[in-house]
Amino acid sequence: MLGRLDNKVALISGGATGMGGAASRLFAAEGARVGILDINAKAGLEAVADIERAGGKACFVQADVSRADEVKKAVDEVSARLGPITVLFNHAGSIVIKPFLETTEEEWDRLTDINVKSMFLVTRAVLPQMIAAGGGSIVCTSSISAVAGTPMEVLYDTTKGACHMFARAIAVEFRDRNIRCNAVCPGFVRTPHGLREVAELQKLGVDTSEAALAVQQGRICEPEEVARAALFLASDDASFVNGTHLFVDNGFTAA
């Protein structure tokens, strides 16, 4: 039985843990050769080992995705080991949770570098390979926070708004070269990042209790559910889906 990513090379930034880790394993199970880009070497190597035990092929390259030199070196290494990259999942990201007037310029710069600049750097490094290969698919992780403001998350919300527009603008510019770009937009997810977000918001007086989440999105989302949405956008099943935002939030932003 053919997988939805057979004969493709997929690069996943932030692909070691959480939603990225789930996507790395799922994309490999669907036939892709997977390159994992992450700063967390231990988790990245564990993900590769899991994929190889299941019969897949993967490699890990440690990199700070906010640094141009590290990104270029990492992309070159992945393509040298696995082949030309035709699927990119721009997933790497972080969060700052604190009152706006207590946030610092350094926090603003660092979060923008990780969440937004990384997409610019990785996409810029990968696009020439996709163009040379005759096309490709890019998925960017945005968030419900791109359209729904959350107290104590002004910095995060702003970066995700930028990710939202980045995906749309890339789609428009590169459509004529057979490259699609879409965004996946999760709600609250059961990952280390998501659970930390819930706990820190609670400490700051924002109601993110189980009861509150039940009202907003029914329950907390599982990382595999986001990975399956990203897989759809990355695959040829979404061949005429371009420049869109797929919300994985069980109605959070529809209410």
C-alpha positions as CSV (number, residue, x, y, z in Angstrom):
1,M,0.0,0.0,0.0
2,L,1.4,3.4,-1.0
3,G,2.0,6.0,1.6
4,R,0.9,9.6,1.1
5,L,4.5,10.8,1.1
6,D,6.2,8.0,-0.8
7,N,9.4,9.0,-2.5
8,K,9.4,12.4,-0.9
9,V,12.0,14.0,1.4
10,A,10.5,15.9,4.2
11,L,12.3,18.4,6.4
12,I,10.7,19.2,9.8
13,S,12.0,22.1,11.9
14,G,11.3,21.6,15.5
15,G,10.7,17.9,14.6
16,A,12.0,16.3,17.8
17,T,9.2,16.7,20.3
18,G,5.5,17.5,20.6
19,M,3.6,18.1,17.4
20,G,6.8,18.2,15.5
21,G,7.9,14.8,16.8
22,A,4.5,13.4,16.0
23,A,4.7,14.7,12.5
24,S,8.2,13.3,12.0
25,R,7.0,9.8,12.9
26,L,3.8,10.1,10.9
27,F,5.5,11.5,7.8
28,A,8.0,8.6,7.9
29,A,5.2,6.1,8.3
30,E,3.6,7.6,5.2
31,G,6.7,6.9,3.2
32,A,8.8,10.1,3.5
33,R,12.5,10.2,4.2
34,V,12.5,12.6,7.1
35,G,15.1,15.2,8.1
36,I,14.6,16.5,11.6
37,L,16.0,19.9,12.5
38,D,15.9,20.8,16.2
39,I,18.1,22.2,18.9
40,N,17.2,19.2,21.2
41,A,19.7,16.6,20.1
42,K,18.6,13.9,22.6
43,A,15.0,14.0,21.5
44,G,15.9,14.3,17.9
45,L,18.1,11.2,17.9
46,E,15.3,9.3,19.8
47,A,12.8,10.3,17.1
48,V,15.2,9.0,14.4
49,A,15.7,5.7,16.3
50,D,11.9,5.3,16.6
51,I,11.5,5.9,12.8
52,E,14.2,3.4,11.9
53,R,12.8,0.8,14.2
54,A,9.5,1.1,12.4
55,G,11.3,0.6,9.1
56,G,11.5,4.2,8.0
57,K,14.5,6.4,7.0
58,A,15.4,9.6,8.9
59,C,18.3,11.8,10.0
60,F,18.8,14.4,12.6
61,V,20.7,17.6,12.4
62,Q,21.1,19.9,15.4
63,A,20.6,23.5,14.6
64,D,19.4,26.8,16.0
65,V,16.8,27.6,13.3
66,S,17.1,31.4,14.1
67,R,20.7,31.4,12.8
68,A,21.2,31.6,9.0
69,D,24.6,29.8,9.0
70,E,23.3,26.9,11.0
71,V,20.1,26.6,8.9
72,K,22.0,26.5,5.6
73,K,24.5,23.9,6.9
74,A,21.7,21.8,8.2
75,V,19.6,21.9,5.1
76,D,22.6,21.0,3.0
77,E,23.4,18.1,5.2
78,V,19.8,16.7,5.1
79,S,19.6,17.0,1.3
80,A,23.1,15.3,1.0
81,R,21.9,12.4,3.1
82,L,18.3,12.0,2.0
83,G,18.0,13.7,-1.4
84,P,16.3,17.0,-2.5
85,I,13.7,18.3,-0.1
86,T,10.2,18.6,-1.5
87,V,8.2,18.8,1.7
88,L,8.9,21.3,4.4
89,F,7.1,21.6,7.7
90,N,8.1,24.9,9.4
91,H,7.2,23.9,12.9
92,A,9.9,25.2,15.2
93,G,8.6,27.7,17.8
94,S,8.5,28.9,21.3
95,I,6.3,31.1,23.6
96,V,6.6,34.0,26.0
97,I,3.8,34.2,28.6
98,K,3.8,37.3,30.8
99,P,2.1,40.6,31.2
100,F,2.9,42.8,28.2
101,L,4.3,45.7,30.3
102,E,6.8,43.2,31.9
103,T,8.1,41.8,28.6
104,T,11.5,42.9,27.4
105,E,13.0,43.9,24.1
106,E,15.3,40.9,24.3
107,E,12.2,38.6,24.7
108,W,10.6,40.3,21.7
109,D,13.6,39.8,19.5
110,R,14.3,36.2,20.6
111,L,10.7,35.1,20.1
112,T,10.5,36.8,16.7
113,D,13.7,35.1,15.7
114,I,12.5,31.6,16.7
115,N,8.9,31.8,15.5
116,V,9.2,34.0,12.4
117,K,12.7,34.5,11.3
118,S,13.2,30.7,11.4
119,M,10.5,30.2,8.8
120,F,12.1,32.8,6.6
121,L,15.6,31.2,6.9
122,V,14.5,27.6,6.5
123,T,12.1,28.3,3.6
124,R,14.7,30.4,1.8
125,A,17.2,27.6,2.1
126,V,14.8,24.9,0.9
127,L,12.9,26.7,-1.9
128,P,15.7,26.4,-4.6
129,Q,15.7,22.6,-4.2
130,M,11.9,22.5,-4.5
131,I,12.0,24.7,-7.6
132,A,14.7,22.5,-9.2
133,A,12.6,19.4,-8.4
134,G,9.6,20.8,-10.2
135,G,7.6,21.7,-7.1
136,G,6.9,21.0,-3.4
137,S,4.7,21.6,-0.4
138,I,5.3,23.8,2.6
139,V,3.3,23.7,5.8
140,C,3.8,26.4,8.5
141,T,2.7,26.1,12.1
142,S,0.6,29.1,13.0
143,S,-2.0,29.0,15.8
144,I,-5.4,30.1,16.9
145,S,-3.4,32.9,18.5
146,A,-2.9,34.4,15.0
147,V,-6.6,35.5,15.1
148,A,-7.7,35.2,18.7
149,G,-5.9,37.3,21.2
150,T,-4.9,35.9,24.5
151,P,-4.0,37.9,27.7
152,M,-0.4,37.6,28.7
153,E,0.6,36.4,25.1
154,V,0.9,39.6,23.1
155,L,4.4,38.7,21.8
156,Y,3.4,35.2,20.9
157,D,0.1,36.3,19.3
158,T,2.0,38.8,17.2
159,T,4.5,36.3,15.9
160,K,1.8,33.8,15.0
161,G,0.0,36.6,13.1
162,A,3.2,37.0,11.1
163,C,3.4,33.2,10.5
164,H,-0.2,33.3,9.2
165,M,0.7,35.9,6.6
166,F,4.0,34.3,5.7
167,A,2.3,31.1,4.6
168,R,-0.2,33.0,2.4
169,A,2.4,35.3,0.8
170,I,4.7,32.4,-0.1
171,A,1.8,30.6,-1.7
172,V,1.0,33.5,-3.9
173,E,4.6,34.2,-5.0
174,F,5.5,30.6,-5.8
175,R,2.3,29.1,-7.1
176,D,3.5,29.4,-10.7
177,R,6.4,27.2,-9.8
178,N,4.2,24.4,-8.5
179,I,4.9,25.1,-4.8
180,R,2.1,25.2,-2.3
181,C,2.3,26.8,1.1
182,N,-0.4,26.5,3.9
183,A,-0.6,27.0,7.6
184,V,-1.9,24.6,10.3
185,C,-3.4,26.4,13.3
186,P,-3.7,24.4,16.5
187,G,-5.6,25.3,19.6
188,F,-4.4,24.1,23.0
189,V,-2.4,20.9,22.5
190,R,-1.1,18.2,25.0
191,T,2.6,18.9,24.4
192,P,5.3,20.1,26.7
193,H,4.8,23.6,25.1
194,G,1.0,23.4,25.4
195,L,0.9,22.2,29.0
196,R,3.4,24.8,30.1
197,E,1.3,27.4,28.4
198,V,-1.8,26.2,30.2
199,A,0.0,26.1,33.6
200,E,1.6,29.6,33.3
201,L,-1.6,31.2,32.1
202,Q,-3.4,29.8,35.1
203,K,-0.8,31.2,37.4
204,L,-1.3,34.7,35.8
205,G,-5.1,34.5,36.4
206,V,-6.2,33.4,32.9
207,D,-8.8,30.6,33.2
208,T,-7.3,27.6,31.2
209,S,-8.8,25.0,33.4
210,E,-10.2,21.8,32.0
211,A,-13.7,23.2,32.3
212,A,-12.7,26.4,30.4
213,L,-11.0,24.3,27.7
214,A,-14.1,22.1,27.4
215,V,-16.2,25.2,26.7
216,Q,-13.6,26.7,24.2
217,Q,-12.6,23.5,22.3
218,G,-14.3,20.5,23.8
219,R,-11.0,19.0,25.2
220,I,-7.3,19.4,24.8
221,C,-6.0,18.4,21.4
222,E,-3.5,15.5,21.0
223,P,-0.3,16.2,19.0
224,E,-1.1,13.4,16.6
225,E,-4.2,15.2,15.5
226,V,-2.2,18.2,14.5
227,A,0.3,16.0,12.7
228,R,-2.5,14.4,10.6
229,A,-3.7,17.8,9.5
230,A,-0.1,18.8,8.6
231,L,0.2,15.5,6.7
232,F,-2.9,16.3,4.6
233,L,-1.6,19.8,3.7
234,A,1.8,18.4,2.9
235,S,0.5,15.5,0.7
236,D,-0.9,15.4,-2.8
237,D,-4.4,15.0,-1.3
238,A,-4.2,18.8,-0.9
239,S,-3.0,19.4,-4.4
240,F,-5.4,22.3,-5.0
241,V,-5.2,23.7,-1.4
242,N,-2.8,26.7,-1.4
243,G,-2.5,29.7,0.8
244,T,-5.0,28.6,3.4
245,H,-5.2,28.3,7.1
246,L,-6.4,24.9,8.6
247,F,-7.6,25.4,12.1
248,V,-7.2,22.3,14.3
249,D,-9.1,23.7,17.3
250,N,-12.5,21.8,17.4
251,G,-14.4,25.1,16.9
252,F,-12.4,27.4,19.2
253,T,-12.2,30.1,16.6
254,A,-15.6,29.4,15.1
255,A,-17.5,30.2,18.3
